[in-house]
Amino acid sequence: MQGFNQTSGGRGPRALVPVMQIAAVCAVVCRVMQQSGTVRSVVRKKAALCLLRLMRKTAADQQLVSADTFAPIMSQLLEERDLGLLLGAVTLLLGICVRTTSGGPERQQQQQLQQQ
């Protein structure tokens, strides 16, 4: 089916997740992460971790957020003084880096799922 991703979420049978729905959620999450003064840092940290989970649920060849949009947000997150938010931002950055490399654990999981 085009326009859907199959994910297992770690439990139960695979579910179909509409790609457009994930992209819309990612846009909202990026907006939340960008608002530094109006949104608490705990919420921004949760948004960063939510984006990481959404990225893990999509195929590796799909781009959810453009680099031009995401680079300033990531730069802003990495300059934060709150340690929890900084840890969430670094975790997100690490997840992005692992996803784009060929030997990362996420890619190996996707290859195993494709073989099944």
C-alpha positions in Angstrom: 0.0 0.0 0.0 1.4 3.3 -1.0 1.2 6.1 1.6 1.2 3.7 4.6 4.1 2.4 6.8 4.0 -0.9 8.6 5.1 -0.7 12.1 5.0 -3.1 15.0 5.8 -0.7 17.8 7.5 -3.5 19.7 4.2 -5.2 20.6 1.4 -7.0 18.8 0.8 -7.3 15.1 2.0 -4.7 12.6 -0.2 -1.7 12.3 -0.6 0.6 9.2 0.4 4.2 10.0 -0.5 6.8 7.4 2.6 8.7 6.3 0.8 12.0 5.9 -0.5 11.7 9.5 3.1 11.2 10.7 4.3 14.2 8.7 1.6 16.4 10.2 2.5 15.3 13.7 6.2 16.0 13.0 5.3 19.5 11.9 3.5 20.2 15.1 6.4 18.6 17.1 8.9 20.8 15.4 6.8 23.9 16.1 6.7 23.0 19.8 10.5 22.4 19.9 11.1 25.8 18.3 9.1 27.8 20.9 11.7 28.5 23.7 10.0 31.1 25.8 6.4 30.0 25.8 6.8 26.2 26.2 8.3 24.6 29.3 11.6 22.7 28.7 10.1 19.4 29.8 7.5 19.7 27.0 10.2 20.5 24.5 12.3 17.5 25.7 9.2 15.2 25.2 8.7 16.7 21.8 12.3 15.9 20.8 11.9 12.3 22.0 8.5 12.0 20.3 10.2 13.1 17.0 12.8 10.4 17.5 10.1 7.8 17.9 8.3 9.0 14.9 11.5 8.8 12.8 12.1 5.3 14.0 8.6 4.3 12.9 9.1 5.5 9.3 11.2 3.9 6.6 14.8 5.0 6.5 14.4 6.5 3.0 11.6 8.8 4.0 12.4 12.3 5.1 9.8 13.6 7.6 11.4 17.0 8.2 13.5 19.0 5.8 17.0 19.8 6.9 16.5 23.6 6.2 13.6 23.6 8.7 15.2 21.3 11.3 18.8 22.6 11.4 17.9 25.9 13.2 15.7 24.1 15.7 18.4 21.6 16.5 21.0 24.4 16.8 18.7 26.1 19.3 18.1 23.0 21.3 21.8 22.3 21.6 22.3 25.7 23.1 19.9 25.1 25.9 20.9 25.2 29.6 18.4 22.7 30.9 20.1 19.4 31.2 17.0 17.3 30.5 16.2 19.2 27.3 19.9 19.0 26.2 19.9 15.2 26.8 16.7 14.9 24.7 18.3 16.9 21.9 21.5 14.9 21.9 19.5 11.7 22.0 17.5 12.9 18.9 20.7 14.0 17.2 22.3 10.6 17.9 19.2 8.8 16.6 19.4 10.8 13.4 23.1 10.0 12.9 22.6 6.3 13.6 19.7 6.2 11.2 21.7 7.7 8.3 24.7 5.4 8.7 24.7 2.0 7.1 25.6 0.0 10.2 23.2 1.4 12.8 21.0 -0.8 14.9 17.8 0.8 13.5 18.8 -0.1 10.0 19.6 -3.7 11.1 16.1 -4.0 12.7 14.5 -2.7 9.5 16.4 -5.2 7.4 15.4 -8.0 9.7 11.7 -7.0 9.4 12.0 -6.8 5.6 13.4 -10.3 5.5 10.4 -11.7 7.5 
